[in-house]
């Protein structure tokens, strides 16, 4: 919001010239105003995402998702979290599925916009809901793999910045009451807690023990439930517990590099990778939460405005 930042800077300067009896606590007041405006903006931008997440506790198989891919939504028909999890044929350009990309790239892009967003694994590119068959052991694996991946980012991502949710995918032939009842079923009640403690294999395209267990269950005729995995990156809060960057001073969130050392930014329904030679410029141009570009000169002007306010406050109060 370049215009809002400019107006805020002029508002701060205006308060410096108020009469002596009216300027008490003006700095703390303007800081509160800035933070309130910022929080309001975040709530308005994320309102559609929250509304979608509250609509239903399940998805209906082979129907269309109630939203499209955009700045805060990404569809994936697979669950390969990082490049280390990708099978060999997915990286072979000669293969028909060689265009498959890891989920991590999109998570990095959502982090670096500051607005957050959600990757839906189990929804294909055209928005059709297929779901992924997952046992409780595989769900445990996915959560652990997410923690492992976020710890490999630079800087590491605090666990309070993201969530992993498993939403059931149910058949269209079921009634509304049946779907609601089935969506409440907790698979943790029918698994062996000791087996859940077994260590999982991360950072490999090979099957983990939980994947082999699922295939064994399937071969014996045991029905495996379908889920959509929602990897949700929460919007950055300047005064939140899991903060970083420049905090409440400029509302500039931290920029993260993924497990490969690459930096991505989310733009509409696509990603932009910042090359090494372009990174300083790209960071400056991609930190606005509303998707607009901000030049280095605007950021420098904002910095100088704040410094001027602080200097004038100190001189007048002393």
Backbone as a ProteinNet text record, in pm:
[ID]
protein_1_A
[PRIMARY]
XXXXXXXXXXXXXXXXXXXXXXXXXXXXXXXXXXXXXXXXXXXXXXXXXXXXXXXXXXXXXXXXXXXXXXXXXXXXXXXXXXXXXXXXXXXXXXXXXXXXXXXXXXXXXXXXXXXXXXXXXXXXXXXXXXXXXXXXXXXXXXXXXXXXXXXXXXXXXXXXXXXXXXXXXXXXXXXXXXXXXXXXXXXXXXXXXXXXXXXXXXXXXXXXXXXXXXXXXXXXXXXXXXXXXXXXXXXXXXXXXXXXXXXXXXXXXXXXXXXXXXXXXXXXXXXXXXXXXXXXXXXXXXXXXXXXXXXXXXXXXXXXXXXXXXXXXXXXXX
[TERTIARY]
82.7	0	86.7	148.4	234.6	160.9	34.7	-40.6	-72.8	-113.2	-145.1	-21.6	94	218	253.3	231.6	262.1	171.6	41.3	-52.7	-21	18.3	53	174.7	272.3	391.7	356.1	267.2	224.8	142.1	64.5	-11.3	81.6	189.5	286.4	353.5	388.2	450.9	354.7	226.3	126.2	116.2	126.9	113.5	227.4	337.9	450.8	423.2	330.6	306.2	177.1	122.6	6.5	47.2	-46.5	-14.2	40.5	116.8	188.9	97	-24.2	-114.4	-182.1	-162.8	-233.4	-142	-11.4	79.5	127.5	70.9	113.3	76.3	170.1	151	113.9	148.7	110.4	183.4	307.2	382.2	320.3	284.4	221.7	83.9	15.4	-116.5	-106.2	-11.4	2.2	50.1	130.6	173.5	54.4	-35.9	-155	-245.8	-254.8	-335.1	-279	-145.4	-81.4	-105.7	-91	-110.5	-256.4	-350.8	-492.7	-529	-476.6	-501.6	-443.6	-325.9	-259.5	-339.9	-386.4	-464.1	-595.8	-659.7	-784.2	-762.8	-651	-619.8	-600.3	-527.9	-504.6	-635.9	-724.2	-852.1	-936.7	-936.2	-1013	-956.2	-823	-760.7	-780.2	-785	-794.4	-937	-1034.5	-1172.5	-1225.2	-1192.7	-1243.7	-1185.8	-1056.5	-993	-1059	-1087.7	-1149	-1291.5	-1364.1	-1500.6	-1503.9	-1409.7	-1404	-1374.7	-1279.8	-1240.2	-1351	-1442.2	-1550.1	-1675.9	-1680	-1801.7	-1836.3	-1738.9	-1768	-1653.5	-1687.8	-1588.1	-1549.3	-1594	-1561.9	-1574.1	-1518.8	-1535	-1614	-1679.7	-1754.8	-1671.6	-1649.6	-1562.2	-1613.3	-1518.8	-1541.5	-1628.9	-1644.2	-1710.3	-1604	-1646	-1553.6	-1533.2	-1410.6	-1381	-1454.3	-1499.2	-1574.5	-1485.9	-1364.9	-1272.2	-1176.6	-1105.4	-1010.5	-869.1	-771.7	-632.9	-612.2	-553.8	-526.8	-409.3	-405.3	-292.9	-279.2	-390.7	-386.8	-434.2	-456.5	-500	-417.9	-373.2	-296.7	-343.9	-367.6	-412.3	-295.4	-292.8	-193.9	-263.1	-232.9	-289.6	-202.7	-93.3	-0.7	37.4	120.6	162.7	314.3	387.9	534	572.9	612.7	630.8	754	868.3	991.7	1051.6	1157.4	1222.7	1279.5	1320.3	1374.9	1270	1142.2	1034	989.2	1037.6	989.7	1044.9	959.1	1008.6	1091.3	1176.9	1270.2	1199.1	1086.4	1019.1	953.1	927.4	864.9	962.6	1093.2	1195.1	1252.2	1199.6	1242.5	1150.4	1202	1120.1	1062.8	1124	1073.7	949.9	930.2	815.8	689.6	575.7	449.2	409.8	460.7	430.6	553.9	643.2	766.9	751.6	630	607.7	568.7	565.4	525.8	625.2	572.5	655.1	621.1	718.8	698.1	605.9	546.8	459.1	539.3	664.4	747.9	760.7	765.7	781	665.4	544.3	427.4	421.5	463.2	467.3	563.9	678.3	776.3	717.1	643.9	580.2	477.6	396.9	297.1	364	473.7	546.1	599.3	651.1	718.8	625.3	495.3	400.7	353.4	364.3	316.1	168.7	91.8	-52.1	-86.9	6.7	-22.7	-98.1	-148.1	-221.4	-226.4	-297.5	-317.7	-291.8	-216.7	-197.5	-291.3	-373.6	-471.7	-422.9	-368.9	-322.4	-438.3	-473.5	-590	-692.8	-664.3	-748	-662.9	-706.7	-627.3	-639	-561.3	-549.2	-680.1	-773.2	-900.3	-999.6	-956.5	-1041.7	-1127.3	-1111.8	-1191.2	-1130	-1215.2	-1170.8	-1160.6	-1040.9	-1018.3	-985.6	-905.3	-862.9	-744.6	-681.1	-567.5	-597.5	-572.7	-597.6	-486.9	-526.5	-429.1	-475.8	-383.8	-408.7	-364.2	-395	-351.8	-199.4	-133	13.8	71.6	10.3	56.9	29.8	-79.8	-109.4	-5.5	34.1	140.9	270.5	297.9	417.6	414.8	300.9	288	311.2	256.4	276.2	424.2	487.8	629.9	715.8	680.4	755.7	743.5	627.6	608.5	697	702.7	790.7	936.6	974.9	1112.3	1143.9	1050.5	1072.8	1087	998.3	1001.8	1128.5	1185.9	1310.1	1429.5	1414.4	1523.2	1520	1415.9	1409.3	1511.6	1544.7	1637.5	1574.3	1541.1	1547.6	1439.8	1457.2	1356.2	1220.8	1114.2	978.6	923.8	875.8	817.7	692	668.9	554.3	421	422.8	298.4	261.8	347.1	318.5	244.7	224.2	161.1	77.2	-14	-99.6	-115.6	-137.4	-166.8	-301	-393.1	-528.7	-567.8	-637.5	-684.6	-837	-890.1	-1034.9	-1086.9	-1183.7	-1234.5	-1298.2	-1282.1	-1347.8	-1449.8	-1577.9	-1686.4	-1762.9	-1832.7	-1903.7	-2026.7	-2058.4	-2174.1	-2305.8	-2303.5	-2426.6	-2474.5	-2390.7	-2428.2	-2518.3	-2601.7	-2685.5	-2602.8	-2658.5	-2589.3	-2564.2	-2663.9	-2649	-2539.5	-2533.8	-2431.8	-2291.5	-2279.3	-2148.2	-2102.3	-2193.2	-2157.6	-2114.2	-2184.7	-2151	-2015.5	-1988.3	-1861.8	-1744.2	-1768.2	-1660.6	-1613.7	-1696	-1659.3	-1577.4	-1564.8	-1494.2	-1345.6	-1290.8	-1149.9	-1074.5	-985	-911.3	-811.5	-781.2	-686.6	-741	-873.7	-936.2	-916.7	-876.3	-868.6	-726.7	-626.1	-488	-408.1	-297.1	-208.7	-116.7	-128.2	-49.2	100	137.2	278.7	336.9	258.6	305.3	320.3	238.1	247.3	378.7	444.6	570.3	690.6	669.8	781.1	831.7	963	1018.7	986.8	963.5	933.3	1055.9	1057.9	1165.3	1124.1	1199.7	1174.6	1285.2	1261.4	1360.6	1403	1309.5	1339.4	1216.9	1237.1	1122.8	1076.7	1152	1118.7	1007.9	938.3	826.6	873.5	797.5	817.7	737	760.4	687.7	536.9	496.4	353	289.2	365.3	313.1	296	392.3	382.9	266.7	243.6	131.1	-2	-12.5	-134.9	-160.1	-54.3	-69.6	-110.2	-56.9	-94	-241.3	-288	-428.9	-519.5	-477.3	-557.5	-568.7	-458	-457.3	-544.7	-562.9	-646.7	-792.4	-824	-963.6	-1008.7	-917	-953	-969.8	-1083.4	-1110.8	-1027.2	-962.3	-879.4	-952.5	-963.6	-1035.7	-957.5	-1031.6	-972.8	-974.2	-867.7	-856.3	-798.3	-829.6	-756.4	-664.7	-535.7	-438.5	-431.3	-457.3	-449.6	-326.3	-224.9	-106.2	-131.7	-156.2	-194.2	-81.8	-39.8	55.4	-25.1	-7.5	-83.4	-24.6	-108.5	-56.8	38.3	138.4	238.1	178.9	201.2	153.9	274.9	284.6	402.7	420.2	308.2	317.7	281.2	282.9	251.7	369.4	342.5	448.2	549.8	501.9	591.9	624.5	697.8	726.2	869.3	907.2	1041.6	1049.3	1149.4	1160.7	1183.1	1115.6	1132.2	1015.4	929.4	825.6	733	694.2	594.1	649.2	779.1	835.3	790.1	806.9	771.2	673	630.6	542.1	602.1	734.4	801.2	829	771	784.9	918.3	965.2	1091.8	1077.8	1188.7	1194.2	1263	1198.2	1249.5	1300.5	1410.4	1459	1419.1	1381.5	1335.6	1452.6	1425.1	1528.2	1640.5	1615.9	1718.7	1791.5	1754.3	1815	1752.2	1635.3	1568.4	1459.2	1437.3	1337.1	1225.3	1100.6	984	887.2	812.8	708.1	580.6	468.8	339.7	283.2	244	181.5	59.6	-60.5	-184.6	-182.6	-191.6	-192	-60.5	47.6	177.4	286.5	407.7	523.1	627.7	700.8	816	937	1039	1162.5	1260.2	1316.2	1414.5	1552	1612.9	1748.5	1847.1	1965.9	2066.5	2098	2108.8	2145.4	2030.7	1908.3	1791.8	1735.8	1795.2	1732.4	1713.3	1813.4	1788.2	1670.8	1663.7	1554.8	1422.5	1425.1	1302.3	1244.4	1331.4	1282.9	1211.4	1268.9	1205.2	1071.6	1063.1	945.2	838.2	862.9	765.2	722.5	739.3	703.2	570.2	499.4	370.5	263.6	175.7	75.2	-39	-63.3	-176	-138.3	-14.8	26.4	84	83.7	140.2	289	358.5	502.8	537.4	642.4	691.8	840.1	880.8	1018.5	1108.7	1240.1	1333.7	1324.3	1291.2	1281.3	1165.3	1054.8	941.5	975.7	1049.9	1089.5	1187.5	1281.9	1377.3	1303.3	1204.2	1125.7	1052.8	997.2	926.3	1021.7	1140.6	1240.3	1279	1305	1343.5	1231.1	1106.9	993.1	985.3	1003.6	1000.8	1117.5	1235.2	1350.4	1328.7	1267.9	1239.6	1141.3	1039	940.4	1007.6	1091	1157.9	1248.5	1323	1413.3	1336.5	1226.5	1146.3	1081.1	1038	978.8	1081.6	1199	1303.3	1340.4	1352.5	1392.8	1287	1159.4	1051.2	1023.9	1030.5	1001.7	1114.9	1234.9	1348.7	1361.3
-118.4	0	124.1	161.3	278.6	404.6	424	544.5	553.1	440.2	439.8	470.6	416.7	444.2	592.3	652.1	794	880.1	846.8	922.8	908.4	789.3	766.8	848.5	856.1	935.2	1082.3	1134.4	1274.2	1294	1193.8	1201.1	1212.2	1135	1140.5	1277.4	1330.4	1463.3	1570.7	1557	1654.6	1662.5	1548.1	1545.4	1617.5	1637	1703.9	1852.5	1909.6	2053.3	2087.3	1990.2	2018.7	2105.8	2180.6	2259.6	2171.8	2237.6	2163.6	2077.4	2124.7	2049	1932.2	1919.2	1814.7	1707.4	1719.5	1626.4	1513.8	1507.6	1402.9	1265.9	1175.3	1035.3	1025.1	1128.9	1123.9	1012.2	983.1	880.2	742.9	714.9	586.5	578.7	696	697.1	665.2	729.7	706.1	564.1	507.8	369.7	275.8	304.5	222.9	236	359.1	379.5	297.7	302.7	229.6	80	27.2	-115.6	-155.3	-67	-97.3	-100.3	-3.5	-1.3	-125.4	-163.3	-280.1	-406.6	-423.6	-541.6	-545.6	-429.3	-423	-465	-419.4	-455.3	-605.8	-666.5	-811.4	-886.9	-841.6	-910.9	-903.7	-788.1	-773.9	-861.1	-868.7	-947.6	-1096.6	-1139.7	-1281.9	-1327	-1235	-1270.4	-1380.6	-1374.2	-1475.2	-1611.8	-1615.9	-1743.7	-1804.6	-1722.2	-1773.5	-1819.9	-1744.8	-1784.2	-1920	-1942.8	-2071.4	-2184.4	-2161.8	-2267.3	-2300.9	-2204.7	-2229.1	-2286.7	-2288.4	-2330.7	-2475.9	-2567.4	-2709.1	-2779.3	-2892.8	-2974.2	-3094.1	-3095.8	-3205.3	-3154.9	-3234	-3208.3	-3323.3	-3296.2	-3399.2	-3441	-3571.2	-3625.6	-3592.4	-3555.1	-3526	-3402.5	-3319	-3190.1	-3081.5	-2961.5	-2850.1	-2779.5	-2737.3	-2660.8	-2526.9	-2475.5	-2348.4	-2225.1	-2241.5	-2130	-2169.9	-2074.1	-2097.8	-2069.5	-2109.9	-2077	-1926.7	-1864.7	-1722.3	-1691.5	-1571	-1530	-1614.4	-1667.4	-1739.4	-1884.5	-1935.8	-2074.2	-2141.9	-2264.2	-2342.3	-2487.3	-2548.6	-2687.3	-2779	-2895.6	-2998.5	-3134.8	-3213.9	-3347.6	-3452.4	-3410.3	-3502.4	-3444.5	-3517.4	-3471.1	-3472.1	-3452.8	-3445.6	-3309.9	-3310.3	-3184.7	-3107	-3174.4	-3107.1	-3176.8	-3117.9	-3177.3	-3314.5	-3334.9	-3464.1	-3574.9	-3537.2	-3636.2	-3670.6	-3597.4	-3615.1	-3744.1	-3826.7	-3946.1	-3906.9	-3996.8	-3963	-3919.6	-3986.8	-3957.2	-3820	-3763.5	-3630.9	-3520.1	-3550.8	-3451.7	-3475	-3576.7	-3606.5	-3533.6	-3434.5	-3352.4	-3433.1	-3547	-3629.9	-3708.1	-3720.7	-3797.4	-3712.9	-3779.2	-3706.9	-3629.8	-3670.8	-3599.5	-3526.3	-3491.5	-3427	-3285.2	-3232	-3094.2	-3084.4	-3195.5	-3193.1	-3111.7	-3025.2	-2940.8	-2969.2	-2946.6	-2973.8	-2869.8	-2907.4	-2817.4	-2704.9	-2731.4	-2635.8	-2501.9	-2503.9	-2380.5	-2284.8	-2338.8	-2255.3	-2207.2	-2292.8	-2250.7	-2134.6	-2142.1	-2034.4	-1905.7	-1918.2	-1800.9	-1737.8	-1819.6	-1767.1	-1697	-1752.2	-1689	-1552.2	-1541.7	-1419.8	-1310.7	-1339.7	-1231.5	-1167.2	-1242.4	-1191.1	-1214.7	-1240	-1261.2	-1403.6	-1496.8	-1636.4	-1698.6	-1818.1	-1889.4	-2037.6	-2112.6	-2255.2	-2336.1	-2445.4	-2542.6	-2659.7	-2695.3	-2802.8	-2924.1	-3022.2	-3145.4	-3244.2	-3284.4	-3368.9	-3301.3	-3176.5	-3103.8	-3079.3	-3126.7	-3116.4	-2977	-2950.6	-2815.6	-2753.5	-2834.6	-2778.5	-2755	-2777.7	-2752.4	-2869.4	-2985.4	-3103.1	-3172.4	-3208.3	-3267.2	-3418.8	-3472.2	-3616.7	-3675	-3603.7	-3653.8	-3748.8	-3774.5	-3866.7	-3967.6	-4095.6	-4200	-4197	-4179.3	-4164.6	-4239.5	-4313.5	-4372.7	-4274.2	-4306.6	-4220.4	-4213.3	-4324.5	-4325.5	-4233	-4231.5	-4142.4	-3996.2	-3971.8	-3834.2	-3786.8	-3875.9	-3841.2	-3809.9	-3889.7	-3869.5	-3731	-3691.8	-3564.3	-3446.9	-3454.3	-3347.1	-3336.2	-3451.2	-3450.4	-3399.5	-3436.6	-3390	-3238.4	-3182.9	-3037.6	-2965.9	-3017.9	-2958.2	-2965.6	-3079.3	-3096.4	-2997.7	-2979.8	-2888.6	-2744.8	-2700.1	-2560.7	-2530.8	-2634.4	-2613.9	-2598	-2637.2	-2627.9	-2497.3	-2417	-2287.4	-2191.7	-2088.1	-1987.8	-1849	-1785.6	-1837.1	-1943.1	-2029.1	-2131.6	-2068.6	-2139.8	-2088.9	-2139.9	-2048.3	-2083.5	-2167.8	-2267	-2356.3	-2283.5	-2163.2	-2086.7	-2014.1	-2022.4	-1957	-2049	-2176	-2266.8	-2372.5	-2433.9	-2541.1	-2647.6	-2771.1	-2881.4	-2939.9	-2943.6	-2991.1	-3097.3	-3200.1	-3308.8	-3303.9	-3271.4	-3258	-3381	-3453.8	-3575	-3545.4	-3639.1	-3632.6	-3745.8	-3710.8	-3809.2	-3819.4	-3929.9	-3956.6	-3869.9	-3844.4	-3760.7	-3832.1	-3964.6	-4041.1	-4035.7	-3990.7	-3984.7	-3864.4	-3876.2	-3763.6	-3665.8	-3548.6	-3446.2	-3494.6	-3563.1	-3612.9	-3719	-3806.7	-3911.3	-3851.4	-3749.6	-3685.6	-3618.1	-3548.8	-3481.8	-3583	-3695.8	-3799.9	-3861.4	-3889.3	-3950.5	-3853.8	-3725.6	-3627.5	-3612.4	-3658.2	-3648.7	-3768.3	-3870.3	-3992.3	-3964.3	-4006.1	-3984.9	-4117.1	-4123.9	-4248.4	-4280	-4185.2	-4211.1	-4313.7	-4331	-4423.9	-4570	-4596.2	-4734.6	-4772.1	-4698.8	-4730.7	-4765.9	-4830.1	-4870.5	-4752.7	-4704.5	-4588.5	-4618.9	-4742.1	-4777.8	-4772	-4817.1	-4811.2	-4667.3	-4579.2	-4437.6	-4373.6	-4435.4	-4379.6	-4418.3	-4505.2	-4544.6	-4424.9	-4412	-4298.9	-4311.1	-4197.3	-4193.5	-4149.6	-4186.1	-4147.5	-4023.4	-3915.5	-3792.1	-3771.4	-3676.6	-3634.6	-3749.1	-3830.8	-3942.3	-3973.7	-4010.8	-4050	-4193.5	-4267.7	-4407.2	-4417.6	-4530	-4549.1	-4557.5	-4493.9	-4507.4	-4629.5	-4672.6	-4789	-4762.6	-4636.3	-4605.6	-4620.9	-4592.6	-4611.9	-4760.7	-4842.2	-4986.7	-5044.6	-4990.2	-5036.3	-5005.3	-4887.3	-4850.5	-4944.3	-4975.2	-5064.4	-5204.4	-5249.6	-5381.4	-5383.4	-5276	-5268	-5268.6	-5194.3	-5184.9	-5320.8	-5395.6	-5527.6	-5627.4	-5605.7	-5695.6	-5648.9	-5552.8	-5510.1	-5409.6	-5352.3	-5251.6	-5117	-5052.3	-4923.9	-4813.3	-4733.6	-4622	-4491.8	-4407	-4280.2	-4183.5	-4100.1	-3994.9	-3862.7	-3784.1	-3653.4	-3551.9	-3426.8	-3315.6	-3260.6	-3255.4	-3200.5	-3050.1	-2974.8	-2829.4	-2781.6	-2740.8	-2679.3	-2528.8	-2477.5	-2336.7	-2253.5	-2149.1	-2050.4	-1933	-1900.2	-1792.3	-1657.2	-1553.4	-1419.8	-1369.7	-1297.3	-1244.9	-1131.7	-1136.8	-1032.7	-960.3	-827.2	-755	-758.5	-769.8	-772.7	-910.1	-1012.3	-1147.5	-1213.5	-1329.2	-1401.6	-1460.2	-1508	-1567.3	-1463.3	-1360.7	-1251.4	-1257.5	-1159.9	-1152.2	-1027.8	-1014	-896.7	-772	-662	-534.9	-504.4	-604.7	-592	-474.4	-408.9	-303	-171.5	-162.1	-35.8	-4.9	-100.9	-77.3	-180.4	-274.3	-380.6	-458.3	-478.6	-557	-696.1	-796.1	-933.4	-991.7	-1100.1	-1162	-1231.4	-1243.7	-1314.7	-1449	-1557.2	-1691.7	-1754.9	-1828.8	-1913.8	-2057.4	-2134	-2270.5	-2364	-2496	-2594	-2601.9	-2549.9	-2546.9	-2413.3	-2321	-2188.6	-2094.6	-2131.7	-2048.6	-1964.3	-1845.6	-1753.2	-1738.3	-1760.7	-1749	-1645.5	-1582.3	-1488.3	-1526.9	-1516.3	-1550.6	-1430.7	-1451.5	-1346.5	-1405.7	-1362.7	-1418.1	-1570.1	-1646.9	-1792.6	-1852.7	-1777	-1825	-1785.1	-1830.5	-1801.7	-1725	-1638.7	-1568.5	-1607.9	-1656.7	-1691.2	-1575.8	-1536.5	-1428.8	-1487.8	-1450.8	-1494.9	-1419.3	-1475.5	-1414.4	-1271.5	-1247.7	-1113.7	-1014	-1067.3	-980.9	-976.5	-1051.7	-1064.9	-933.4	-845.7	-720.7	-643.9	-635.9	-564.9	-638.5	-770.2	-849	-841.5	-841.6	-832.4	-701.8	-592.3	-463	-457.5	-522.4	-509.8	-610.6	-702.5	-809.8	-823.2	-718.9	-731.2	-665.9	-611.9	-552.2	-660.8	-648.8	-750.3	-748.6	-636.4	-629.1	-662.6	-711	-752.3	-641.6	-515	-405.3	-393.2	-332.8	-318.1	-189.7	-196	-78.5	-66.3	53.1	73.9	96	78	106.8	250.7	343.7	484.5	507.2	433.1	447.1	394.3	284.9	229.6	323.7	380	475.5	598.5	646.5	761.9	731	608.8	570.2	564.5	509.6	504.5	643.9	733.8	870.7	942.9	915.3	979.3	937.7	808.4	760.7	817.4	821.8	878.2	1025.2	1099.7	1240.2	1257.7	1174.6	1180.9	1154.8	1048.9	1015.2	1127.9	1188	1298.2	1418.3	1452.3	1566.9	1541.8	1418.3	1383.6	1397.8	1342.8	1350.6	1493.9	1578.4	1716.7	1795.2	1769.4	1846.7	1801.4	1668.3	1617.5	1645.2	1661.4	1693.2	1842.4
0	0	0	-109.2	-111.5	-71.9	-120	-89.8	58	116.7	259.1	342.6	302.9	374.9	366.4	248.8	230.6	317.2	318.5	400.7	548.2	588.6	727.8	768.2	678.2	706.5	726.2	639.8	654.3	780.6	819.4	943.5	1063.3	1061.4	1170.1	1177.1	1061.6	1060	1108.6	1075.7	1116.7	1268.4	1334.7	1480.4	1551.1	1481.6	1545.8	1568.8	1493.1	1500.2	1571.6	1645.9	1729.4	1847	1905.5	2024.8	2136.1	2224.8	2328.2	2412.1	2439.4	2525.5	2457.1	2325.4	2253	2195.3	2217.1	2151.5	2242.7	2365.9	2457.7	2402.6	2409.9	2366.7	2217.9	2138.5	1997.6	1923.3	1963.2	1893.1	1916.3	2042.2	2070.8	2005.8	1997.7	1934	1785.7	1717.4	1573.3	1546	1634.5	1617.4	1627.9	1722.7	1737.9	1616	1562.9	1442.7	1327	1310.3	1201.7	1215.3	1336.1	1356.8	1336.3	1377.4	1358.8	1211.1	1134.7	991	924.1	967.9	909.5	937	1060.6	1097.2	1020.9	1004.1	929	785.1	727	588.4	574.4	669.5	665.5	676.6	766	783.7	656.9	590.7	467.6	357	346.4	240.7	263.1	390.3	420	448.2	437.5	471	381.1	250.6	159.4	188.8	230.9	264.2	387.2	489.3	611.1	584.8	499.8	469.1	400.9	307	236.9	334	426.5	519.1	618.6	643.8	739.4	674.7	543.6	477.3	508.6	493.2	511.5	582.2	644.3	711.5	625.7	501.2	410.5	267.5	173.8	31.2	-29.2	-141.7	-214	-335	-347.3	-452.2	-593.1	-679.2	-821.6	-846	-744.2	-763.9	-777.5	-813.1	-829	-695.4	-670.7	-549.3	-553.3	-439.5	-437	-452.8	-501.3	-522.3	-634	-686.3	-793.9	-747.2	-826.8	-796.2	-812.5	-710.8	-716.1	-624	-569.4	-485.8	-360.4	-308.2	-180.8	-190.9	-313.2	-330.2	-439.3	-411.7	-508.6	-502.6	-620.1	-628.3	-665.3	-601.5	-633.9	-634.8	-735.1	-741.5	-675.7	-611.4	-545.9	-409.3	-335.2	-203.1	-186.9	-296.1	-288.3	-231	-104.6	-32.1	-78	-88.3	-127.9	-250	-303.4	-420.4	-387.3	-262.2	-220.4	-226.7	-219.3	-222.3	-364.2	-463	-599.9	-661.8	-724.6	-794.4	-916.8	-963.2	-1070.8	-1197.3	-1228.9	-1355.3	-1356	-1236.5	-1231.5	-1267.5	-1262.6	-1298.2	-1437.9	-1507.4	-1643.8	-1741.1	-1811.2	-1900	-2016.3	-2047.1	-2155.5	-2112.9	-1981.2	-1931.1	-1940.4	-1957.9	-1973.8	-1848.1	-1731.2	-1607.1	-1553.9	-1644.3	-1602.7	-1554.1	-1564	-1519.4	-1372.7	-1301.9	-1160.4	-1078.3	-992	-905.7	-759.9	-672.8	-530.6	-468	-356.1	-281.2	-217.6	-183.3	-111.4	-183.2	-316	-393	-364.1	-357	-331.1	-186.9	-94.3	46.1	64.2	-4	1.6	-55.5	-166.2	-225.7	-134.2	-65.3	27.6	146.6	194.4	305.1	264.4	143.4	101.4	51.7	36.8	9.8	139.3	250.6	378.5	401.2	294.4	306.7	345.7	326.8	352.3	236.6	256.9	152.8	184.2	101.3	126.5	-0.4	15.7	-91.6	-62.9	-161.8	-147.3	-225.2	-155.5	-219.5	-224.2	-346.5	-365.7	-453.8	-495	-590.2	-714.6	-828.9	-951.6	-1010.8	-1115.6	-1170.3	-1215.9	-1264.6	-1311.5	-1198.3	-1073.3	-957.9	-916	-980.5	-945.1	-822.9	-729.4	-603.3	-618.1	-606.5	-613.5	-476.4	-400.2	-270.3	-281.5	-169	-160.4	-50.6	-78.9	20.9	125.3	250.7	359.1	483.1	543.7	674.6	782.7	907.2	1017.2	1024.9	995.6	998.5	891.1	774.6	667.8	702.4	769.2	812	913.7	1003.5	1097.7	1022.4	919.1	837	772.2	717.7	647.4	741.8	861.8	959.4	998.1	1022.4	1056.7	942.9	818.6	702.7	686.4	720	711.8	813.4	935.3	1036.6	992.2	935.2	888.3	776.7	684.1	571.7	618.9	705	751.6	831.4	895.9	970.1	876.8	750.6	653.1	575.3	595	529.2	592.7	519.5	570.2	559.4	672.7	809.8	833.8	934.9	963.9	994.8	960.9	979.6	1112.3	1194.3	1323	1301.3	1386.8	1372.7	1386.7	1444.8	1458.1	1329.4	1227	1099.4	1001.6	1036.1	940.6	1012.4	936.4	986.4	878.5	921.6	829.7	870.2	775.1	803.3	702.3	747.6	662.3	656.6	539	521.9	446.8	503.3	437.4	301.6	208.4	77.4	74	63.2	73.1	-58.6	-76.2	-200.5	-219.6	-346.2	-378.1	-350.1	-341.7	-320.2	-174.8	-84.4	56.8	83.3	184.8	225.5	308.9	329	407.3	550.5	609.3	746.1	753.5	653	651.2	637	553.8	536.9	665.2	731.2	856.5	961.9	965.6	1064.2	1032.6	904.4	865.8	882.6	864.9	878.8	1022.6	1118	1259.6	1307.6	1221.4	1262.8	1280.5	1393.6	1425.6	1410.5	1312.3	1287.1	1397.8	1483.2	1592	1690.4	1688.8	1782.5	1741.6	1616.3	1568.2	1524.7	1569.2	1532.5	1657.9	1635	1744.2	1780	1902.1	1944.2	1946.3	1973.2	1973.3	1832.3	1733.9	1595.3	1547	1598.9	1559.1	1602.8	1699.6	1750.4	1663.9	1566.6	1480.9	1400.6	1385.6	1308.7	1160.1	1097.4	954.4	874.8	747.6	657.5	579.4	597.6	524.5	420.5	331.3	231.1	138.8	99.2	8.9	-75.7	-203.2	-287.3	-262.6	-180.4	-154.6	-50.2	-54.2	37.3	181.7	269.5	414.2	460.8	584.6	636.3	637.6	657.3	661.2	523.2	416.8	281.1	250.2	292.2	270.6	350.7	468.8	550.6	481.4	420.2	348.9	231.5	154.9	40.4	85	199.3	251.6	292.7	354.8	393.4	270.8	168.5	46.1	-23	-25.8	-89.9	-15.3	114.5	193.8	196.9	114.1	102.8	206.5	281.5	381.6	311.6	334.9	270.9	334.9	251.1	297.7	266.5	363.5	346	258.2	185.2	102.3	177.3	155.1	219	121.6	146.7	86.3	195.2	164.2	259.4	238.6	342.7	335	410.8	334.3	393.2	397.7	514.3	527.2	587.7	514.4	565.9	619.8	745.9	807.3	768.4	759.1	725.8	833.4	789.8	883.2	965.9	1098.5	1188.6	1247.4	1230.8	1279.3	1430.6	1504.3	1650.6	1706.2	1619.4	1664.9	1733.5	1793.7	1864.4	1767.6	1653	1553.5	1447.4	1485.6	1394.3	1346	1269.8	1212.8	1128.8	1046.8	962.6	1045.2	1005.9	1074.9	1167	1190.7	1290.8	1270.5	1382.2	1377.3	1326	1302.2	1255.4	1113.8	1022.2	881.9	826.9	908.6	861.6	744.4	746.5	642.8	695.9	632	678.4	632.5	696	654.8	519.9	448.1	321.2	345.1	305	328.9	199.8	211.5	102.8	135.4	33.2	58.4	85.6	90.8	126.6	23.4	-97	-201.6	-208.1	-119.3	-121	-222.4	-276.5	-376.3	-311.9	-367.4	-315.6	-417.9	-371.8	-459.2	-402.5	-494.1	-457.5	-530.3	-461.1	-520	-593.6	-719.1	-798.9	-869.1	-825.6	-876.9	-859.8	-966.7	-954.8	-1001.8	-993.8	-1040.7	-942.6	-971.2	-886.5	-965.3	-894.8	-950.7	-868.3	-933.8	-864.3	-875.7	-763	-760	-787	-898	-928.4	-840.5	-826.3	-739	-778.9	-909.6	-952.9	-935.3	-920.4	-908.3	-767.3	-674.1	-542.2	-468.7	-461.4	-389.5	-448	-581.7	-646.3	-624.8	-636.1	-625.4	-485	-383.8	-246.4	-224.3	-276.6	-261.3	-335	-449.5	-533.3	-500.1	-407.6	-385.6	-241.3	-160.3	-19.8	13	-86.7	-59.3	-48.3	50.3	78.7	-21.7	-89.2	-180.3	-323.1	-346.7	-479.8	-565.1	-517.8	-594.7	-568.3	-662.6	-649.9	-574.9	-497.3	-428.4	-461.1	-499.8	-541.9	-421.5	-437.2	-328.4	-281.1	-371.4	-332.6	-236.9	-256.6	-165.4	-26.6	-21	108.7	178.6	101.7	159.9	212.4	135.1	179.9	309.4	318.6	440.3	559.6	537	643.8	690.8	595	630.4	703.7	663.7	730.7	876.8	901.5	1039.8	1119.8	1061	1131.5	1164.8	1071.4	1095.5	1209.4	1212.6	1320.8	1455.2	1460.7	1586.7	1633.2	1540.8	1576.3	1628.1	1563.6	1606.7	1740.5	1764.1	1894	2006.1	1982.1	2085	2116.1	2012.3	2034.4	2107.1	2072.3	2134.5	2277.6	2299.7	2433.5	2530.7	2478.8	2565.9	2588.1
[MASK]
++++++++++++++++++++++++++++++++++++++++++++++++++++++++++++++++++++++++++++++++++++++++++++++++++++++++++++++++++++++++++++++++++++++++++++++++++++++++++++++++++++++++++++++++++++++++++++++++++++++++++++++++++++++++++++++++++++++++++++++++++++++++++++++++++++++++++++++++++++++++++++++++++++++++++++++++++++++++++++++

